[in-house]
């Protein structure tokens, strides 16, 4: 068996792992995830790369969860000839119906905006590329095969897999795959996908797996520890309280799926416990609105604390003035609000969507606060804000950064170093090979060394992108 790491190797985005196994006298190939690279020109070039095999030669795809850096190129893969099944959880399937059409829409909108600027002589550099159309998304969605957690599936003779809850976002999964190759002892491979934090708002703790020969584990925060939830709450309360006293706005860039809902439930819970007063909250993302409704639909998959908080809010609906923004005109009207608003909007890395407009309008005012709640990839606007730049270029103009910028890492949907090591300790025996992926070079190498030293495991590797490894 071989695994070729086509993405998320030495970087966070673009998760895609190609597995080859010899079964019944022939080579079979399948993918675990097929995500989009994000952040800068280099990411755009990588998104245009072809698979090392013909897409029609793939047997199937296993998708760990719906985030675009894991799912975002599936429509392109299908349009290029892949006709097999795409396996994911039922909640992931529901989220893909929201995320993938939105991705296609944003790509087309970016191109149309660039074309308009080009006609006015205001566009410099290469034109954006549309990776797939809305029609190609709809076609790809017909290839989805949704399955329940814990159900074993046999995609072809000699191979079985199942999903365990990863506790990352709604529908997120750890893939456990058993492969019986010709003349070789059966092997079990575990792909972590993205592992959630224990004890976090919204999602249950990630499930533990007791045995695997090969483990592919993420390392987004493999070199650091998150703040505790208590410390995170204290910081969030302080930022919101100070900003409201200064009559400013709090702008929260947030991923529409997972992070937005987590922030909402946390704000509601802080009001419920009397730590924050009545709040005026606007969610300005049609996708986040749909994802929030979907989260309510999968209510029984949420953790018990979140279920209790939502039950309380249904009994006290006036505790928070919560409004979901539908159309563009309503979104533009938010720019007239000069104080007292909490605006949650996508995208989470600030590179596209309505959040860019809210940043353009709110960054120049010192009484405002920008709250960063998730990972910001190199090259993204969010990363530049985290790095404390003095100005950013938005819509062709330089915008001064006078608003305060706060990074609240304790809200991450990813486990930190301690959480990842705790999850790995669930394996009762040392896996024969461990691959550390989905992390920037420093994070991945630090986690790999911690696995060697803290767990005493050998054969831990940080794979190189496009390289194949025997397993």
N, C-alpha and C positions, 0 to 999 in steps of 0.2 A: 504494500500500500504506500502511496505517495501523497503528500499534501504540498500544493504549490500556493504560496501566499501572494495573491494578486493585489492586495491592498491592506490597509491598517497594519502595515509592517514598518515600524519606525515612525508611525504617525497615527493619528486618532481616527480619521475618516476613511471612507472607501473600503469598508469591510467586505472581503470576498475571498473565499478559500476554496480552491479546486482540489477535489479528492479523486484519486485514481485507484481502482482496485480490480484485480484479476479474478473474475468469477465465471465459472462454467465455460472456461476456455477462451474468454475474451475480456478485453479491458473495458471497464465501465467507469464513467465519470459523473460526478455530481458536484454541485456547488453548495457551500454553506454561506448564505447571504450573497447579495450582489448590490452593494451600496454605492452611493455617489461620493466622490471626493468633494470636499468643501474647503474654501479658503484660498483665493488668489488664482492667478493665471495658470500656475502649474497644475492646480486641481482640474481646471477646465481641460487641459491637454490630456490628463490621465483619464478623464471621463470618456474621451474619444478612443481610447485604446481598444483593440480587439482582443478577444479571448485567445489563448494559445491553442485552443481547439475550435472546430466549427461549432457554433451554438446548437445546431441540429444533432450533434453527437453527444450532447448532455442527456443523461437519463432523467434527472429531476433536480430540483432546488429545495433545500431546507432553509427556511427563513426564521431567524431567531426572534426578530421583532420588527415593528413597522417604521422605526425612525429612518429618515431618508439616507443617512450614512450607512445603513444596512440594506435598505430595500430600493433605493432611489433609481437604480438603473435596470430594474426588472422589465419595465416596458420596452426599453431599448433592446435588451437581450431577446425578448420574445419577437420583436419586430425584425431582428436579424436572423431568425430561424429557429429559436428554441421553442418546441411545441409540447414539452412534457409538463408534468404537474409541479406546482409550487406549493410545498407543504408549510403551513403555519398554524398558529392557534386561532380559535374563532374570534377572539377579541382583536388579534392582529389583522385578520381579514377585514373586520369592520373598520379598523383604523386606516387600512390601505385604501379603502374606498373614499376616504377623506384626503389622505396625504398625497397620493399619487396624482389625482386630478389637479390638486393645487400646485404640485410641482410643475406639471405641464403648463398650467396657466401662468405661473411666474416666469418660466423660461420664455414663453411667447411674449409676455408683457415686457420683459427686459429687452428682447430683440426689437419690438415695436418702438420702445422708448429710444433705443439707440438709433434706429432708422430716422426717427423724427429729429433727433439732435444732429445727425449726419447731414440732413437736408439743410439745416441751419448753419452748418459748418462748426458745430460745437462738440462734435464727437471725435475723440482721438484714440488711436489704437485699433485693435481687432474688434470685429463685431461679435456680440454674444452668439452662441450656438444653441439652437433648440435641439435637445437630445431626443425628444419624442413628442408626439402630439397627443391630444386628448383622446382621439380615436384609438391610438396605440395603447394608451392606458386602459381603456375599456376592454380592448381585446385581451390584454395581459391578465386582467382581473378574472376573466373566464377560466384561466388556468389554475387559479387558486384552489387548493384542497384544504379546507379548514378542519382541524382535529382537536380533540379535547386533550388537556394535560393528562399525562399518565397512560394514554392509550398507545399501545405498540402498533406500529405500521410496518408492513413489509413492502417497500417500493419495488423490490425485485428479489428473486430467490437468492438466499445467502446473505441478506442484509435486512436488519430491522432497526427502527429508531423510535424514540419517544421524547416528549417534551416535559421538562420540569419547570416550575415557576421560578423565574430569575429575580422577581421583586424589583425590577427596574422601571418599567412602565406597564400600563395595561396590556396584557397579552404577551409580555416579554417571556422568553423561554431559554432554558439551557437545553441543548440538544445532546442526547445520549444515543450513540450509534454503535451497533454491533455488526461487525463485518466478518464473514467466513470466506476467506480467499482460498483458491485452489492450493492444496498441499500445505496450508499454513494454519496454525492454531488460530481459533477465533479471537479477534481483538475488539476491544471496546474503546471508542473514542468519545470524548466529551468536549463540546464546544460551548464555552461559557456564555457566548453572546455578551451582553452587558449585564454585570452583576449589580444589583441594588444594595443600598445600605440597610443594615439591620436597624429595626426600631424607627424607621423613617415614617413620615406622614404619607398616607394614601395607600402604599403598597405593603403586602406582607413580606416577611423576611425571605431571602432567597433559599430555595431548597438545597439540601446537601445530597451529594452522591457518594456512595461508599467505595466504588471501584472503577478504575479505568486504566487502560494501558497507555493511552495517549490523551493528554489534556491540552487544550488550546484556551488560554485564559487572557482576559482583557487586562489592561494596566493603565487606564486613563489617569487615575490618581495613585499610581503605584509608588510614587516617591514622596507622598505626603499624607498627613492625617487631617480629616475634616474637624471642624469645631463640633462640639456636642450640640444636640438639638436645643438644649437649654441656653447655651451661649449664642446660638444662632437666633433664637427668639429674642434674647436681650438686645442683640445688635439691630435686628429688624425693628423692634419696638422703638429703640433710640433714634434710628434714622427717620422713621415715619413721624415720630413725635416732634423731633427737631424741625423737620421740613414743614410740617403743618403749622407750627408756631411761627415760622418764618414766612408763612403764607405762600409756600412754594408747592410745586407738584413733585410727586414721586413717579418716575418712569421706570418700569420694570420690563426689560427685554426678556422674553420667555418663550421657550419652545412650546408650540401650540399643543403638543401632545405630551402629557405627563407633568411638565413643570408648571404650566399655567394652572392646572387643576390642583396641584400640590400647594401652590402659593395661595390660591383661593381658600382651600380648606384650612390652611394655617392662619390666614387673616381672620376667617370666621371663628376659629378656635380661640385666637387671642382676644377677640371681642367678647366671645362667650365667657372667658375667664376674667374679664375686666382689665386686661393688660393694655388694651387699646379702646378708645372711645368709638362712637359711631363713625363709620368710614364711608366715603364715596368712592366706589371702585368701578372703573370702566374696563371691560375686556374688549379690546379692539382687534379682533382677529376672527373672521368667519370660521376658519378652520378650528381655532380654539373653542369657539362656541359649539361647533358640532362635536368636538372631542369631549367637551364637558357633558353634553347630553348623553354621549355614548358611555362615559364613565358612570353616569347614573344608571344606565341600562345594565351594566355589569357590576352593579352595587355589591353583589355577594362576593366578588373577587377583591374588594378593598379590605384594608385592615379594620379591626373592630373599633379603634379610636375614631377613624374617619367616618365610619357608619354612624357612630354615636353623635359626632359633630353635625353631620348632615341631618340627622333626625331632629337635633336641637334647632337648626336653622329653619327647618320647615315649620317649627312651632313659633319661631321668632323671626319672621321674614323681614321685619323692619330694622333688625340689628345692624345690617349693612345695606347701604343703597347700592345694589349691585346691578349694573346694566351691561348688556352685551350689545355691541355695536354691529349693525347689520351692513349698511351700505357706505359708499365712499363719502357721501356728503355728511353723514353723521360723524364719520372719522375726521373729516376736515374741521368740523365744528369743535372738536376737542381742542384744537389749537388756539381757540379763543379763551380757553380756561387758563387763567394766570395763577391760580392757587387753589389748594385744598383737594386736588384730585390725585388718585392713584390710578395710573394708566398701565395696564398690562397688555403687551402687544408682541407680535412675532415679526421677524424671526429672532430666535434666541441668540444668534451670533451677530445680529444687527446688520447683516449684509443685504437684506431684501425685505420686502413687505412694508407694512404700515409703520413699523417701529422707526424706520429711517426718517419719516416725516416728523414723528414726535420728537426724535432726537434733534433734528434740525431746528425745531421750534423751542426746545427746552434747554439744550446745552448752553446757550449763551447767557442764561440767567443764574446768578450765583445762589439764589435761594432755592433752586431746584436740586433734586437728588436723582442720580441714576443708580439703580440697584442691579448689579450683575449677579445672577443666581446659577449660572451653568458654565460649563467648559467653553472657552473661547479659543478656537483654532488659530494657529499662526496665519497671518494674512487677513484675518477678519477684522471688521470695524470694531467689534466688541473687544478683541484682543488689544487693539490700539488704545481704546479707552481704559482698559485695565492697566496698560503700561503707562498711563498718565500723560498722553500726548497733550500738547497745548491747543491744538486745533485739528480739525478733520475736514476733509473735502466731501461735501454732500451736494448732489444735484448741480455739480459744476461750480460751487462756491465754497470758499473757506469759512468754516464755522468755528468760532472760538469755544473752547471747553471751559466754561466758568462754573457749571454745575458740579457739585461734589459727586465723585464716583466711588461706590462702595461694592466690594466683592464679598458676597456672603456664601462661602463655600459649603456651609453646613446643609444647604438645600440641595446639594447635588443628588442626582438620581443614580450616581455611580458609587460603589463602595470605595473607601479609601484603602490605604496600604494594609491597615489592620483588618479591615473587613474582607479584603481579598485573601489574606493569609488565613483568616478564620474559615472562609469558605473552602479553601484548599485543604485545611486540616480535616475536613469531612471525609476525605479519602482515607480508608483504613490501611491501605498499602501504598507504597510509593509508586506512582506511575513510571513507566519505563522512559517516557519522553514528555517533556513539558515545553510548550511553545508560548512565549509571552508576546502578545500582540496588542493592537488598539491602544497604543500609548506613544507619546513622543519619546525620542531616544533616551533621554535622561530617566523618565518615569519607567520605561520598560526595563532598562538595564538595572536600575535600583531595585525594582521588584524582583527581577531574576536573581539578583544577589541575595536578597532577603529570603527567597525560597531556598536557595542553597544553604544559607547560614542558619536561618531560624527553623526551617523544617528539615534540614539535613538531606534534601533531595539533590541527586546528581542529574546530569543530562538535561539541564535547563537551558533553553536557547531563545534568543531574540532573533527571529527569522528575518532575512533580508527580502525585500519586495521582489517578486518574480522568481525567487529561488524555489526549487523543489527539494523536499526532504523525505527520505525513506523512513517509514514508521513500522 
